Amino acid sequence: MTASSRARDARALPPLRRALTAGVVLAATLGLAACAQDSGATTDVVGQGYVSGDGSVRTWDAGERGDVVALTGTDYEGEAVDTSAWLGDVVVLNTWYAACAPCRAEAPDLVALANDRADDGVQVLGINTTDEAGAAQAFQRRFEVPYPSIDDRSGEVVAALSGTVPLQAVPSTVVLDREGRVAARVIGLAEGSTLSALVDDVLAEDEAAG
């Protein structure tokens, strides 16, 4: 096939087919990244600069877990956040930004988890490396988010998770055990049932030990 014929074939592809083809090539290039930075369109994943994560899950047995993860920062209300204050609870960390379609898709499940499992000793914390206060707070109002999110435009907080999740992978979700160690992580959109199962497993560890 000549270069000119390939060009004619490419032009002949319907717009959606061309967009999907480009998306496959981009996903193969960026690998684990869940959302790439985009120019602001928010409703259609195809053609909007997003790279879908595969939702891959990894868990660590208690004996395999590393050091305590201690994150500090300031949320969008100006309040200090320190995960060390939650030692003894299971902590769910979620990276997100407002224009990320998978982040919006998983938000209701994270909100439900925070509301339904608080009495079980579950804390949820968002980490946003992109948005200024206005965009982040609009997202929080829209989804009635009850948990804080750290304003991490400096990237310092997410860098502390670099050995667990790729820095560019948004959304990603990390579950910390009661000692503050990484017990599980999801790269890409976290399905509600998967997230609940991961949290339940970590909560059950104390019961098994007792």
Steps between C-alpha positions, in 0.01 A plus 500: 500500500642840403511800730236675291265202517545476877416868529186447289399206723553709813286781360232245412463383859191638677585761767417269792710217349794739463456619860488146634806400299690799636386413851636145472839628386510757781400247764774264387749785523407625846428163660367531853396864480129532567433859396728726303486874547229641274382834371175505695240284321343270756225273373644276227802285571577432133681791341520713814859429600424223750679167522289240676669303776435129511373495857783263594506402866796402713492396863776443753483245782569645844852361505585653162400857576749782509546800721225716642367756252455837671348772284450861600353794315226761490151433371290732284338650810841605631507232771811295579483128421733239651435130442698419814193614692313205348735225614276222628252558215502368144578790266400521133704744289365605161674716240265704284431824317171655395529461120590130521204293379596180690541710815141619465381148426647356820413798724157367610658174618766684698236727653290196596804331652582807708142537621420134559825378654605788724368320807714198406817707520543591132639838393509631142740767375519651152824623344466754219813604309327714237209715611482840659251539781204607284501193275568259784229643724246495216573128456463443873167682508368317194571155647437602864846381597521466881876441523791743456732526202855629520593777257815340361581712196861492620498121452671442834227281648448273201878466468492317833296230324734470202612151599138385510330671205637672188503875557298562182230243581180686585277371644683259724384369836717375786379322814709540815467252784449601862877543538514740206666256259394444139275194488347537154483725198288542188638668187216664309132508587423310820174308471286539809481127567877461465570791732259370763656154485851640544394708799311206653808278469719753682238560769474124554873467572463620857214259558709212367795604716277517804 
